[in-house]
Amino acid sequence: MGSIVLKTDRLTKQFKKILAVNSLSLVVEKGEIFGILGPNGSGKSTTLGMLLGVLSPTSGSFSWFEQGDSNILRKKIGATIERPLFYPYMSGEKNLEIASMIKGVDKKNIDKVLEIVELLDRKNDPFGTYSLGMKQRLSIASALLSNPEVLILDEPTNGLDPQGIADIRKLIKNISNDKKTIILASHLLDEVQKVCNSFCILKKGELIYKGSVDNDFSNTITIEIDSNNRDDLKNTLSKYPLIQKIEESESWFIVKASKEISIFQLNSFLVENGVVVTHLNQKKQSLEEQFLTILAEKNEFYEFTI
């Protein structure tokens, strides 16, 4: 995707006895939707707080656009952190006028950002009359007022109903299509899977995984396989070099194999050895199963390079 937008180097934050973020090293490239995934208390918000200059790192460093971490550089960044804070009795437009004044940006951008978040027709309505999803979209509109190169979103769909979640996801993708880099923190697997390109997983402040959403987390795949002669099938499978584990269920064998395996070559191997397969299916582990597996691991770090 080109140039590096964000790089952290052993970024660490200690709150007295609590190590909130421990030696975090990440790279986010231009144009990515990068997800920071982890359960509550994993260090996501603390990380964002340091990146935005709200919190000072205990040690380590980070750099925006390969130029450091100055306040001038942070002007290229828009962010929504925690719940949206606006005056409930003022209209959406008036609230954005105040935000424009605070940020020192031209008010002429207000209608444009309201159109982006699909609130232009509600700009004269009091903020207090907005649904939770509309409030979140107005918060994103505020973050877009300065036309930032990077947009940071902290739990953007938290508390929303299914329609509100769908609206925010659609909005994030539309904003990304405008060549903006988006960094999204979430505890929701589904959210990261549906909107992000790359991601990392934090657990108790530790980076335990980083990679691409499009690729499996693990180095193995699961294959369901059966034959009318199970004894011959099991014996023959045990001779195939890429197979790591064979389990038997009531319906079929469940085979764990290296992801380099080809089920077509496996089938040919079985046929050559006189085994006729009656069931053969490669089962892709769900993102949720993989995530839970990773979080269950102790003192492990995984990285998948595309």
CORSUL-V423122 format. One record per residue. N is the residue number from 0. PHI is phi in degrees with one decimal (* if undefined). NEAR is the number of other ideal C-beta (glycine too) atoms within 12 Angstrom. Layout:
n=(N N)
phi=(PHI PHI)
near=(NEAR NEAR)
This chain:
n=(0 1 2 3 4 5 6 7 8 9 10 11 12 13 14 15 16 17 18 19 20 21 22 23 24 25 26 27 28 29 30 31 32 33 34 35 36 37 38 39 40 41 42 43 44 45 46 47 48 49 50 51 52 53 54 55 56 57 58 59 60 61 62 63 64 65 66 67 68 69 70 71 72 73 74 75 76 77 78 79 80 81 82 83 84 85 86 87 88 89 90 91 92 93 94 95 96 97 98 99 100 101 102 103 104 105 106 107 108 109 110 111 112 113 114 115 116 117 118 119 120 121 122 123 124 125 126 127 128 129 130 131 132 133 134 135 136 137 138 139 140 141 142 143 144 145 146 147 148 149 150 151 152 153 154 155 156 157 158 159 160 161 162 163 164 165 166 167 168 169 170 171 172 173 174 175 176 177 178 179 180 181 182 183 184 185 186 187 188 189 190 191 192 193 194 195 196 197 198 199 200 201 202 203 204 205 206 207 208 209 210 211 212 213 214 215 216 217 218 219 220 221 222 223 224 225 226 227 228 229 230 231 232 233 234 235 236 237 238 239 240 241 242 243 244 245 246 247 248 249 250 251 252 253 254 255 256 257 258 259 260 261 262 263 264 265 266 267 268 269 270 271 272 273 274 275 276 277 278 279 280 281 282 283 284 285 286 287 288 289 290 291 292 293 294 295 296 297 298 299 300 301 302 303 304 305)
phi=(* 109.8 -68.7 -83.6 -89.8 -139.1 -138.1 -110.7 -127.6 53.5 -64.4 -137.4 -135.7 -114.5 -108.5 50.3 -89.7 -101.4 -91.6 -74.6 -136.4 -122.2 52.6 -85.3 -122.0 -140.6 -133.8 -118.3 -97.4 -58.4 89.0 -76.4 -106.0 -103.7 -100.5 -105.9 -108.9 173.1 -68.7 -58.3 85.9 -85.2 107.4 -63.1 -67.0 -63.5 -60.7 -63.2 -60.2 -68.3 -64.1 -95.3 81.2 -78.2 -118.6 -94.4 -62.5 -73.9 -157.7 81.0 -152.3 -147.1 -139.4 -97.0 57.5 59.8 -129.2 108.2 -133.7 -73.4 -62.5 -63.0 -66.0 -68.4 -69.3 -86.8 -119.4 -109.9 -147.2 -122.5 -117.6 59.7 -81.0 -61.9 -118.6 -137.1 -77.4 -65.2 -86.5 -93.4 -70.3 -57.9 -63.1 -63.9 -61.8 -71.7 -63.0 -65.1 -61.4 -63.1 -64.8 -63.6 -83.7 71.5 -116.0 -69.2 -68.1 -65.2 -79.6 -61.6 -62.0 -64.2 -71.2 -65.2 -69.2 -59.9 -91.8 60.4 -125.5 -60.3 -76.5 -115.0 -66.9 -92.6 -85.0 -59.5 -56.6 -63.6 -91.4 -76.0 -71.2 -61.1 -65.4 -66.8 -63.2 -66.0 -67.1 -65.9 -62.3 -66.6 -59.9 -61.9 -67.1 -89.7 -56.0 -89.6 51.3 -70.3 -80.3 -126.9 -119.6 -107.4 -123.6 -103.5 49.5 -66.6 -110.9 -61.2 83.7 -84.0 -79.1 -53.4 -67.8 -63.2 -62.7 -61.8 -64.1 -67.1 -61.4 -61.7 -63.1 -59.9 -65.3 -64.1 -65.5 -62.4 -64.6 -87.7 67.0 -99.0 -90.1 -123.6 -113.5 -122.8 -102.8 -156.1 -102.8 -99.7 -59.0 -60.5 -63.6 -64.4 -61.9 -87.2 -122.8 -93.1 -93.1 -122.9 -161.9 -135.0 -119.9 -107.7 -140.6 52.6 82.5 -99.7 -79.2 -113.1 -163.7 -149.3 174.7 -110.0 -61.9 -75.1 -111.9 -62.3 -75.3 -95.7 -96.8 -125.1 -124.6 -111.4 -124.6 -94.6 -150.0 -148.2 -153.3 -68.2 -113.5 -69.3 -62.8 -62.7 -61.6 -63.8 -62.0 -71.7 -60.0 -64.3 -91.3 -81.3 -64.3 -87.9 -86.9 -103.3 -154.0 -126.3 -120.6 -113.3 -111.7 -65.7 -92.4 -166.8 -83.1 -110.8 -108.8 -98.2 -138.6 -59.6 -69.5 -75.1 -68.0 -112.5 -67.4 -69.9 -68.6 -62.4 -61.8 -62.3 -61.5 -65.8 -63.0 -61.0 -100.2 79.3 -105.4 -95.4 -85.8 -103.8 -151.0 -150.3 -148.2 -86.5 -103.0 -87.2 -65.5 -66.8 -58.8 -64.6 -61.7 -65.9 -62.2 -65.0 -64.1 -64.1 -67.3 -77.5 -70.3 -117.3 54.4 -121.5 -129.9 -117.1 -141.5 -117.2 -98.5 -72.4)
near=(19 13 19 24 37 43 25 37 20 19 35 30 32 22 18 8 6 16 21 31 41 29 26 42 25 37 27 41 25 26 23 34 42 43 43 45 43 37 24 18 19 33 40 42 33 36 42 39 26 34 41 36 23 21 23 20 29 23 19 26 22 41 25 34 27 19 17 16 27 15 13 13 23 28 22 26 38 34 35 42 32 22 17 37 18 30 21 18 13 22 25 40 31 24 37 43 28 22 35 27 16 15 26 12 25 17 22 14 27 34 23 23 41 35 19 31 40 23 37 22 14 25 29 20 24 21 34 19 19 29 22 25 31 35 36 39 44 47 40 43 43 40 39 41 38 30 26 35 28 39 44 46 47 34 34 46 35 30 18 26 16 12 15 23 27 19 27 41 33 24 41 41 21 24 36 27 15 20 20 34 37 49 50 47 42 41 29 32 27 22 32 42 25 24 36 38 29 36 44 44 45 40 33 23 31 31 36 32 36 33 33 25 32 16 24 28 38 28 21 25 30 32 38 26 38 27 27 14 17 24 14 21 34 25 18 29 37 21 18 32 14 24 31 23 20 25 20 19 15 9 14 26 37 28 37 25 31 21 22 17 27 18 27 14 19 33 27 16 26 34 18 14 21 15 30 20 31 19 24 29 21 24 21 19 24 17 30 17 18 32 38 18 23 35 26 14 19 11 10 18 22 26 23 23 10 14)
